[in-house]
Amino acid sequence: MKDIIELLQNERTKTVDALKQGEQDKLSHLQQLDKALGWLKVVEDNELATVGSYKIHRLPDPRSGFSYYHLMIDNERGDPKDWTEYKPDNQSLELCFDDIIITRK
C-alpha cells in the first residue's frame, strides 16, 4: 500500500506544479488524488485487509421521525435491559439514517 500511496503523492506533486503553471484543468485531477490518498491512508492506518473482507451496511430510515441508532454491548445476556451502550471516549455514538457501518465478513 505504501508504494501506491507514494506513487499517488508523486502524481499529486506534479499536478500541483501544473496548476501553478496555470493548467486549471488539473484541479479536478488534484481533487480526485486527494480523495484517493485520504481513503488509502484510512485503509493503511486501520490495517484493513482486501475490500472483499468487509461488508458495508447503510442504516435505513427508521420512518419514525428523526431517531438515532445505538450500538449496544449485550454482556452475554438476552434481555436488552442488561445491555450497555457502546460509548467510545465516554460519548454516545450517534448513528443516523444513511450512516454506514463496516463489518468484517
VENJOUR-V54131 format. One record per pair of residues at least 6 apart in sequence whose ideal C-beta (glycine too) atoms are under 7 Angstrom apart, sorted by sequence separation. I is the first residue (numbers start at 1). J is the second residue. D is the distance in whole Angstrom. If there is no record, write none. Layout:
# VENJOUR-V54131
i=[I,I]
j=[J,J]
d=[D,D]
This chain:
# VENJOUR-V54131
i=[77,87,19,75,85,86,18,19,75,74,75,59,73,15,19,72,73,72,72,73,15,16,72,15,70,71,12,15,12,11,71,71,8,12,68,69,68,8,9,68,8,5,5,62,4,59,61,59,60,59,1,5,59,58,59,1,58,1,57,56,57,56,57,54,55,54,54,55,53,54,53]
j=[83,93,26,82,92,93,26,27,83,83,84,69,83,26,30,83,84,84,85,86,29,30,86,30,85,86,30,33,33,33,93,95,33,37,94,95,95,36,37,96,37,37,40,97,40,95,97,96,97,97,40,44,98,98,99,43,100,44,100,100,101,102,103,102,103,103,104,105,104,105,105]
d=[7,7,5,6,7,6,5,6,6,5,6,6,6,5,7,4,5,7,6,6,5,7,7,5,5,4,7,6,5,6,6,7,6,7,5,4,6,6,7,6,5,7,5,7,7,6,5,7,7,6,7,7,6,6,5,7,5,5,7,6,5,6,7,5,5,7,6,6,6,6,6]
